[in-house]
């Protein structure tokens, strides 16, 4: 096999794998109203249907990257694909909301292994002078999965049943596993020990916080359960940071955050996903619950937002080297915040759809401008041998943004709104999306604060390509 052929196989396999894993972030959103009726699920169960995946996905991403570095990235990619495929089948067969949530959590485990390894395998398997182009294309495909998630979910639910949004993963996984062994080179990273105490602390702390946010409205924010869960979660996360500062082989090296580029880019990612995921969680239900559209109709109406990266990301990627990736990210998040704010301002139970199209498109253009440069900015902020950990950290942090976005905005909705009438649903949705817009705007501020990239000719060999501070 020629080097060019192997490179193309590497790109094709890693892109297909990340598409499948990323699709499941949003594919379930347009199925939520149907699942709610079919499985008699509460708003809490719907939140956990989304968050069970994103929480385990986020918490285990760093461990997935470490497993690949230690035991072989190709081998662990195949393991992750197997876990993801098997748990997708379990989700399709779930007889209750509890069983579905458990299967979604297992899907998150598989996705957490697959996603960071696709980027490190791709980075190691393509020519150095073309790495930026391949990573940009990989990012675009991941963005495409987000774009088509609500549409694919709506089409499958309308045409067959909600179970088939999970069955779709099975044949893809069955094909990708043998292809990974046949067409990918095995690569390893630094042979660090697995940080099991760090994993336990991060998982427990985040679970406590999300548990409190999801159950706060139903149990009462001052109740012992909620106060205890939130307090314990914060304390355990503080212990996680202290542990990571002291251990010899941390799952998340805290020194990464001394680099302003790395720290600010990840803050922007967390805030962007907070606003996007939380808003889509509510808007996908708005079209079905309030305006009476089918799941497919709902997915089609969100498409002007989510499909824009397909058209804008290649242009944004070409512009990032000219005007700077940080400026592009900041401009993109400003546009997304503007779009979300417009949606919050004009949405009513009877708002004509055509009035929502432009805000959706503005949000989508902004999302594309953010996605195009962010992965390359994060990887360029660390040494080459640290790319696996940096990739895992960036993916974990942005997914946590999605977890907190769904939990917080759904809590705001539950406090002000309900499913009783269309008006009551919108009464809760409006303040929630305003909060989402404000959070995304804070992400724009963080992006504009990122220092400019050094010219490549001035960069020291082996050193990060971004300056620490201006």
N, C-alpha and C positions, 0 to 999 in steps of 0.2 A: 504494500500500500504506500503510495507516495505521501510526502509530507503535506501537500495541499489537500489530498483526499482525507487524510486523517484529521486535519484541521477542520474541514467541513463537517465530518462526522461528529467531532467534538462539539462544534457549534450546534448542530442539529439535535443531538441527544440532550445536551444541557438545556437548550432552549425549550424543547418539548417537556422536559421534566419540570422546569420552573413555571412553564405555562400551566401545567396541570395543578401544581401546588398552589400557585397564586390564584387560579380560577376559583378555588374553593373558599377564598376569603369573602367573595361577594356573590357567588352563584346561589347561595341559600337565601339571599335577601328578598328576592321577589317571590320566593316560596313561603315566606313566613306567615302571611295570612291564611294560606291553605293548610300549612302544618298546624297553625293555631286551632283551626276548626277540626282537622282530622284527628289530632292527638289530644284535643281539649287542653291545649297548653296556655299557661298564663303569660303575662308580659315578662315575668322573671324567667320562665322557661325559654321564651324566645331570645332573651338576652343571652342566656347560657348556651343556646344553640349556636349563636355566633361566637360568644366569648370563650367557650370551651375549646374551640379550635385555635383562636388567636392567642389565648393565654398559654396553652401548652406549647404552641408554635414559638411564641416569643421567648418564653423562659428557657426552652431547650435548644434554641438556635446556637448559642455559644458552645453547648455540649456537642451538638451535631458537628460543628466545625472542628472541635478538638478530637472527636472520635475519628474523623477523616484524616487529620494530621497524624494521628498515632497508628491507626490500623490500616490505612490506605483509603484514599478518597474514592477511588472507583468501587472498592468493596463496600464501603459504607453507603455510597450512593445507591447501590443495589439493595442493601438492607433497608434503607429509607423508603425506596420505591415499593418494596414488598409490604412494609408496615402500612404505608399509605393506601396501597391497593386493597389489602385485606380489610382494613378499617372502613374503607369506602363501601365495600360489600356489606359490612356489618351495619353501617348507617342506612343503606338501602333496605335492609331487612328489619330495621328497628320497629318494634311493636308499640313503643311508648315514648313519651318525651324524655324520660330518664335514660332509656336505652340509646336514643338518638344523641343525647348530650355526651354519654360515655363514648360512643363511637366517634363523635366529632373530636373529643379530646385525644383519642388514639390517632385520628387523622393528623392532628397537630403535631404529634410526636414524629410521625413519618415526614411531614412537611418540614419540620425543624431540622431533620437530617439532610433532606434533599436540597433545600434552597441555598444554604451557604456553600455547599459543596459544588453546586453547578457553577457558581462564580469562580471559585478557586480552581476547579478543573479547567474551566474555560481560560482563565488567566494564564495557567501553566501550559495550556495546549495550543496557543496561537502565537504567531510571531510577535516579538516585542514591539515592532514598529506599527503593527496593526491592532494592538490590544485595545486602544481607545475606541476604534470603530466597532470591533466585535462586542465590547462591553456595552457600547451604546445601543447596538442592535439587540443584545440580550435584554437590556433595560426596556427597550421598546416592546419586546415580546411580552415581558412581564406586565407592562402597562396595558398591552392589548388584552391580556387575560382579565385584568381589572375591568377593562372596557366592556368585554363581552360577558362578564360574570352575570350581571342582572338580566341581560338579554337571553343568554343561554338558559339560565334558570327559569325565566318566564316562559320561553318557548317550550321547554321540556315539560314544565308543570301543566301548561295549557294543552299540549299535544298528547302527553301520556299520563304521568303522575309525578309527584314530587320525589318519589323513590329513585327515579331515573337520573336525577341530577348527580347522584352518587354512583349509580351503575356505570355512567359514562367513563369514570376513571379506570375501571377494571381492565378493559381491553388495552388501554394505553399503557398501563403499568405492566401488563403481561408482555407486551412487545418491547418496552424499554429495558427491562431487566436483562434479558440475554444480549441485547444490543450493547449495553454498557460494558459487559464483560468482553464482547467480541471486538469492539471498536475504540474503546478508550484506553489510554495508557494509565498505568498505576502510578500515582505520585503520593508523596508523603510530605508532611510539614515537620516543624520542630517536635521532637519526641518528649513532650511535656506530660506530667502526670495529670490524670483527670481530677478536677477540683470538685469532688463530691460534696464536701461541706458547703462550698459556695453555691452549688446547684440547689441543695436542700434549703439554704437560707433564702436565696432569691425566689424559689418557688413558693415557699411558705409565706414570705412577706407579701408578694404580689397577690397571692390567692386571698389573703386576709383583707387587703385593700379592695379588691374587686368584689369579694363577698359582701363587704359592708356597703359599697356603692350600689350594688344590684338590689339588695334587700332593704335599703334604708327607708324607702317610702312605705313599704308594706309593714315593716316592724316598728317604724318610728326612729328618727335620727338620734334621739336621746336615749333609746333603749340600751340596756346593758349589752345585748348581742352586737349591735352596730358600733357602739362606742368601743367595745372590747376588740372587735374585729379590726377596725380602722387603726386603733392605737397599737395593737399587737403587730399589725402589718408594717406600720412605720418603724417601730422599734426593731423588728427583725430585718427590715431592709437596711437600717443603720448598722446593724451587726454584720450584714453582708458586706457593706462598704469597708468596715473595719477589718473584716477577715481578708478581703481582697487586697488591702493595703499591706497585710502582714505575711500572707502565704507566699511560698516560693513559686508556685505555678497557678496563678489566678486564672479563672475562666474569663474574667473581664479586667484586664490590667488598668488600674486607675490612672496610671501615668499617661494613657492615651488622652485623657481629658485635660492634661496640661497643655496639649496642643490646641490652640484656639480654633483652628480649622476643623479638626475632628469634633471637638465639643460643640461648636455652634452648628455645624452641619447636622449633627444628630439631634440637637434641640429642635432645629427646624423640621426635621423628619418626624419627630414625635408629635409636634404641634400640628403639622399638616395632616397626618393620618388621624389625629384626634378629630379634627373638624370634618374631614371627608367621610370616614367610616360612620361616625355618629349621625351625620346628616343623611347619608344614603340609607341607613337603618330605618329612619323615620319617613323619608320621602318615598321609598319603595312601598311602604304600607299606605301612605297618603293616597297614592293613585288608585289602589284597590279598595281600601276601607272607606275612603271619603268620596272619591270620584267614580267608583264603580267599574274601573277597568279590569280586564283579565290580567293574570300574571304576565302573559306575553305583552299585552298592551302597556303594562307598567314598565317592563324592561325596555320596550321601544321608546317610551317617553323619557327615560333616563339616558338613553343612548347619546343624545347630543352632548352630554357632559362627558361620559366615560369613553366615547370613541375618539374624542379630539386628540389624545396622545398619538394615535395612529398616523395622523396627518401632520401634527405639529412637532412631535419629538425629533424626527430626522432634521428638520430645519433648526430646531433649538440646539441640537447636538452640534451642528455645523457652526452656529453662532457662538457657542460657549467659549471656544478658543479665542474668538475675536474680542468679545465684550466682557469675558470673565464669567465662569460658572456661577459664582456667588451672586453677581448682579442679576443673572438670568433667574436663579432660584428666588431671589427677593421679589423681582418683578412678577414672577409666576404666582407666588403666594399672595401678593397684593391683588392680582386679578381674581384668584380663587376666593379670597375673602370678600371682594366686591360682588362676585356672583352669588355667594351664599347670603350675603346681606340683602341683596335684591330679592332672592327667593323668600327670605323671611318677611320682607316688607310687603310683598304683593300676594302671598298665598292666602287664599280663602277657600271655603268648600266649593265655591262656584267659579274660581278663577279660570278663564279660558286657557287651554294649554299653550296657545301661541304666545301668550305673554311670558311663559316660563322658558321658552326656547333660548332666547338671548342670554339670560342669566346662566342657564346650563352650559351654553357654549363658552361663555367667559370663564366659568369655573374650570371647564375642561382644558381650555388653552393654558390657563395658569397651572393646572396640574401637570400638563406635558412639559412646560418650561421648567418646572421643578425637577421632574423625574430625569430628564435628559442628562444633566451634569452631576447629580448628587452622588451616584455610586463611584464615579471616577474621582471626584473630589475627596471622598472618604478614603479610598484606597491610596491615593497619592499623598495622603497625610501621614502614612506609616511606612516602615521599611517593608521590602518585598516579602521577607520571611514572616511578617506579622499580618499579611493580608487576610489569612483565614480567620484570625480572631477579629480583625477590623470588620470584615464582611459580616461575620456572625453578630457582632455588636450592633452594626448599623441596621441590619434586618430585625434584630430583637427589639431595638428601641422604637423603630417605626411601628412594629406590630403592637407593642405595648401602647403606643399612642392610639391605635385603633381600639384596643380593649378598653382603655379609659374613656375614649370618645363615646363608644356605644353605652358604657355603663353610666357615664355622667349625663349625657344628653337624654338617654332613656329615663333616668331618674328625674330630670327636669320636666320631661314630658309627663311622667306619671304624677308629678306634684300638681301640675296645672291642668292636665287634660285627662281624657279617658276614651274608651271605645264606644261610649254610649251613642253619640251622634257625631256627624261630620264636623259640626262647629266645635264640639268639645275636643275632638282630636286635634284640630288646627290650633285651638287655644293653647294646647300644650306644645305643639310642634314649633310654633313661632318663636317663643323665647329660647327654645333649645337650639334652633338653627342660628339665632343671633349670637348665642354663646359660641357656637362652632365657628362662625365668621370672625369673632373677636380673637379666638385662639389662633386661627390661621394667620391673622394679621400680625400677631406676636411672632409667629414663625418667620414672617417676612422681615421683621426687624432683626431677628437673629441671623438671617441669611445675609442681609446687607452689612452686618458687622464682621463677616468672614474676611480675613486678610487676603490680599491678592496673591495669585500664584507667581512664584519666581519663574523667570524664563528658563526653559530647559537647559540651555547652554551654560547657565550659571549654577545649576543644581549640582551638588556634590554627588559623585557616583555612590549609589546605594542609600543615599539620604532621602527623606521625604521630599516631594516636589513642591510642598507648600511651606511658606515661611511661618514661624511660630507666632510672630506678632509684627504688625506694621511699625 
